[in-house]
């Protein structure tokens, strides 16, 4: 193979893609890269159309498929939907309907199943709280999955529709922001005071963990999804050599956003923990 063709192939193929409606997926990406730093990654944030939580099923599916196809076009062999709303409302359709038609050898995975596989065993009271967007809570995806995996676990859910806007606008440390967070947590515990494990079922929410921890009762464990998803992905790649063998190992990261690059860079670097440079793209 001519050298220039080989370099093109290496540059364009073999990556892991991470897609989110905004900045939240960076909390998942950070954990995945810490666990498996050897691979090449692409992050795509659909910041211009965030948040997804209050949008219709059809629109979320449309937006998510656009993001997945873009990442496939950039050479991703595997795409992680680092968005609970997209995982709840678009993942199954993409896996069953679209992949066989557009990319039968590629894979798209979500964040709900890896999270629910561990939750039931972590609760002593058998009562687990789920904090998520309206889309995730209304889908009851966590309730459905936990009914299969841990049928004795009681699931209490609370939608927090203002949390993503608080994060995207960096208003979560304001007095009003803290009041909103406290109020939503109060509503969760009003449903059942025996909750001893809370799952942050939106990848944006770990950014609020310090505030959340300050408002929950002592002894309540607050779980973020990043560590759960990263370990499950590592195990998935170990079991699926046909995917893992196609991944390139350059320890690289490329970032794309549907918002302006300057806007993304200013916010994302703070969340990710190191400077990021993103390129603006359009999805359609």
C-alpha angles and dihedrals in degrees: 000000000000112000095242091053091048092051091048091052093049092047096048105037142052102042134137112233125208117196129190138159090243140329100329095085089066088075088060094042092052092055093045092050091047090052097041109020095160098077131082116250140194123196121199121187118188090206095152091065100036137160104053096179097090097040128104124266092248094050094047090049091049094049094044094049090050090054093047093049091049091053091048088052088054090057103265115157093187130029125196116205096217090187122089093207092053091044091051099044108026112022100081094047092049092048096047104031110024108032096059088053105039106023115004094172096050128080138218119198133183137211103238101074095048089051097047093049090071106030102082095056092053098061121085095186094045091235118114128185122216120201114191148130121291090257094054095044094045091050089057087212093148092049091049095048095045090050087062099040103033109013094175093058116101113219121210115186133195125184115219103191096170098051098082093049088049090055097042090050093041092234099127095104093055121102090249091048093052090048091055092050093048092048094053092048090050090054090051094054092043086066092055127353093198095074108129100166126049122191117206094220095188121069090223093061100075085072086068096046095110091054093043093050090054092058105040121089119264113275096029112127117219113204127202119202101227098084092043094049095044094052092046090050091051089052091046092054091047090055096042107055091165088069099034093052090058094055118103122225111219101120089232132148128198121184130203131181137183088218124068115296092234092054092049095046094051094053103029097054091058092051096042094046098235137056116288130190117202133190120223115239137171122232122210 
